[in-house]
């Protein structure tokens, strides 16, 4: 019984993330093209708008999935997703593009957090890391293959075909959820109020981690292509390959990292991975060619790979008490804040100082944040 919904979730989220991965490294290039001519501040608005809409919708959507069922919420999100590519295609101004990013961000809260909550529902106690590691493969495989496919499509056919490809993939995901995913609801055992969840030290720890991780990730997605394109003169295909290599490495490490998370300290994995992640963010501006940038980006991916199953499985444990969708939604809110703050800070730094300083600043924020995360965690907390 558990294999069928997990398989349906795996395939549908793979298709969704493949569509997202095709666009992710190219949205900043698309925004700064002659069609829009976005400045650093506009880039920050475009990327932060996505996350702002996700923040606003994440918690109520998570709660809705606990009450109404995962399938209905997932289908609603995928239905909106299937409209979004046409918005990107036909946007004629930065205001229009920003509006589409808001709609895209709003609908994203209906998909990945709810899918993760669904996996938490079906995961046996004590095997959360294993199940989350398996599910994470769909996330990272889709996002890993997507950028290189997107780069090739743009170089050979043009940007319009990026959006056509996204439309096809989102419709496939919608059909898979409709046909194969049963409707699941969460039955929390404890206090599922906002106060109850956020007062839990585990939820606070995971929220801080999610904020820091997303702050760095938002900066990488928005500004690494600018650094590679302008400073190193790399093609869209090579930029896509850099993103793909990072995510494929993360994908390959998901299952073993998940098994490790079930057997050892989840906090230890989160802290170690976050330190590696932050350290190599700092080194990115020192790269002088494609190979150096590739190696540094792979190192960032290795750090991220250690943290993902550990944080997701810890969230699943918290969710059994506080409501799976509710907990995932609140942690996703913290991640959304990071995705807003990262591009906003980076956009201001880009316009004021330059592209290299963007990575110095965000790397240092992540290093200090990781140290803070370690200091505030209580001994005996369930993540530890």
N, C-alpha and C positions, 0 to 999 in steps of 0.2 A: 504493500500500500504506500510506503514511504518513497519508494523508488520512482513511481509515476509522477507525483507532483514535483519531486526534485529534478527529474529529467525535463519536465515541461518548463520549470523555472530556468533551468540551465540553458535550454535552447532559446527561449524567448528573450532572456536577458543578454545572451550572447549576440543575438540579432540586433537588439537595441543598442548595445555598447559598440558593436561594429559600426552601426550608423553614426553614433556619436564620435567614435574614433576617426572616422573618415573626415569629419569636419574639424575636430579639436585643434590640430596644429595649424590649420589654414584660416581660422576665423580672424586672427589678428592680421594676417596678410590680406584677406578679403576686405577687412575694415579699413586698412591703410591704402588700399588700391585707389586709382583715380576716381572710381565710382563714388567713394565716400571720403577719402583723405582724412581719416581719423588721426587726431593728435594723441599724445600719451594720456591726457586726461579723458578724452573720448573713449580710448581703449579701456581705461579703468571703469568708466560708466557702463560700457557695453558688457564687460565681464562681470562687474559687480551687480548689474541689474538682474542677471540670471540668478545669482546667489541670493539677492534680496528677496526676490519672489519666492525662492525655495524656502528661505527662512520663515517667511510669513505663513506659508502653507504647510510646512513640514509637520509641526506638532498636531494641528487639527486633522490633517490627513492621516497621520499615524493612529490617532484616536478613532477616527472614522473606520479605519481598517480593522481595528479591534472589535468594533460594534457591528459593522455592516458586512464584513468579510473581505478577505484579501483580493479575491478574483474581481469583484465589482470595481474596486478602487484601481487595480492594475489596468483593467480594460478602459476605464475613464482616462487614465493618464496616457495610455497608448493611442487612444482615439485623438486626443489633442496633439500628441506627438506626430501623428500622421498628417496633420495640417501644417505644422511648423515649417517643413522644408519649402513650401510654396511662399511662406512669408519671407524667408531669407532670399529666395529667388527674385521676388518682385519688389522688395524694399528699394526705395529710391533716395532715401536720405538717412542721415545718422539717427534722426529721431525715429524713423520707421524701423531701422535695424535694432535700435534700443528697445522698442516696443516688442518686437519679435523675441528678443532675448528675455524679456520679462515673462512672456507667455511660455517660452521654452523652460525657463526656470520654475515657473509655477507647476507645470505638468511633470517636471522631473521628480518632484516630491511624491508623486503618486506611484513611482516605479521602483527604483533601486531600494529605498528604505523599506517599502512594503514587501518587496521580494525577499530582502534579508530577514524581515520579521517572519515571513512564511517559512524560511529555512529554519529559523529559531523554533517555530512551532513543531516542526517534524523531527528536530534533532533529539536523539536520546540523551538523557542526562549523563554527563561525563564524556560525551563524544561531540560536543559543540564545535571544538576546534577542527575535528576531522570533517564534519559536514560543512562548516563555513569555509574551510580550505578548498573542498571540492567545488562549492558554489563560486568561490572567488576566482576559480579558473575561468568561468564564463565571463566574468567582468574583465579580467586582464587579457584573456585571449581575444575578446572582441576589441577592446581598446588597443591591444598590441598589433593586431593585423590591420586595423582600421587606418592608422596614419600612413603606412606605406602604400596601401591601396589608394587612399585619398591623394597622396602626392603624385602617384602615377596617373590617376584619372585627371587631375588638374593639369599636369604637364602635357598630356596627350590629347585631352578632349576639351578642357576648359572648366571653369568653376561651376557652370550651370549643372554639369553632370554629377557633381558632388551632391547636389540637392536631389536630383532624380534618384540617385543610389540610396540616399537616406530614406526617401519615401517608400521605396520597395522594401527595405529592411524593417522599417517600423510597421508596415502592414503585415509582414510575415510574423512578427512578434505578436501583434494583436490577434491574428488567427490562431497561433499556437496556444495563447492563454485561453481564448474562447473555447477551443476544442478539448484541451487536455488538462487544464488546471482546475481541481475541485475548489469550492469556496471554503476558506478556512477562517475561523475567528479565534481570537486569543481569550484565554480565561485566566486573568491575573489572580495570583493567590494573596497578594498583599495590597498595599496602598498604591493605587494607580493615579493619584492626583499629581498635579505638577509639583506641589510642595513635597510630597512623599518621594517622588523620583529624584528631584534635584537635591534633596537633603542627603541622599545616599552618596557616600564618599566614592563609590565605584562610578556612579553616573557622573559626578563632578570630574573625576580623574579622566574618564573617557571623553568627556566634553572638552576638557582642556587639550587633550591629545588631538582630538578631531579638529579643533581650531588651529593648532600649530601645523598639523599635517596639511590641512587644506590651504592655509596661508602660503606655504611653500609650493603646493601643487598649483594653486591659482596663478602664482607668479611664473612657474615653469610653463604652463600652458599658454599664458598670454605673452610672455616676454622672451622665452627661449627662442621661438621662431624669429623674433625681431633681431636678437643677437646673432643667430646663425645666418640669417638672410642678409643683414646689413654689414655686420662686422667680418664674418667669415665668407660671405658671398656664396653660400650653399644653395643648391636648387631645392625646389619643393619636395622632390623625390628623396633627396638626402636628409632633409629635415624630417620627413615622414619616417625614414629608416631609423633615425636617432630615437624618435618616440617609440617606434615599434620595438626596437631592441631593448629599450628600458622595460617596456611592459611585458614583453615575452619572457625576459629574465624573471620578473616578478611573478608571472604566471607559472613558470616552471618550479618556483620555490613555494607556491601556495600550499600544496598538499603536505610536503614534509614540515613546513612551518606550522600547519594546522595540527599535525600529530604531536609536534614538540610542545605546542601550546596546551595540549591536554595533559602533558606529563610534567611540565615544569612551570616556573613562575611566569605568568602572563605579563606582569609588570616588568620583569627583567627583559623579556623580548621587546616590549614596547619602548623601554628606555634605550636599550642597545640599538634598536633599529632607528629610533628618532635621532640619536647622536650621529650615526653614520649618515643619515639623510641630511642633517643640518651641515655637517662638516663638508660634504662634497658639493653642497649648494654654494658654499663659500668659494670653492676652487674653480667653478665654472668659468668666470671671467678670464682665468689664466690660460684657457685653451686657445690654441692658435690655428687649428685645422680640424677637419672632420673627425679624424681618428681620436684626437685628444678629447674633443667634445663628446664623442661616443662613449669613451671609457669613463669619463666623469659622470655622464648621465646613467650609465649602467650601474655605477657605484651608488648613485641616488636610488635607483630601482632596487638594489639589493637591500638597502636600509628599509625601504618601504615594504618589501616582501616579508621582513621579519615582524613588522607591526600589524599587518592587516588581519590574518586569522586570529591572532591573540586578542586584538581589540574587539573584533566581531564576536568571537566566542564568549568573551567577558560580557559584552552587551547582551548576548542571548541569555546568560545566566541571570543578569539583572532583570531582564524582561520577563522571566518566568514569575517574578514576584510583582512587578510593577505594570505589566501589560507589554507584550512584545512590540506591537506597533507604536504604542505611546513612547516607550523607551527609545526605540530606533529613531522616531521622529524628533525627539529632543536632542539626541546626539547629532542627528543630521542638521538640526538648527545651528549647533555650535560649529559644525563643519561649514555651513553656509556663511556664517559670520567670517570665518577664515578666508573663504573664497571671495568675500567682499573686501575685507581689509587688505589682503595681499595685493590684488591688482590696484586698489586705490593708492596705497603707499607706494607701490612700484611705479604707477603712472606719474605721481608727483615727482619721485626721484628721477625718473627718466627725463622729464621735461626740465628739471632743475640742475641735474648733474650729469647724467649719462646712463647708458645701458649697463655698464659693468657695476656701477654703484648699486643698482637694483639688487643684484645677487649678493653683494657684500652685506647689505642691510638685512635682507630677508634671512640669509644664513645665520647672522648673529642673533636675530630675534628667535630663531628656532633653537639655537644653542642655549641661550638663556632660558627659554621656555621649557626645554627638556630638563635643565637643572632644577627649575621651579617645580616641575611635575614630580620629579624624584623626591624633593624635600617635603611636599605636602601630603604624600601618600602615607596612610596610617599602616603600621604593622598589623597584619591580620586581616587587612582589607581583602575582599574576595578575589580581586585581580592579582593579589600577591600570593 
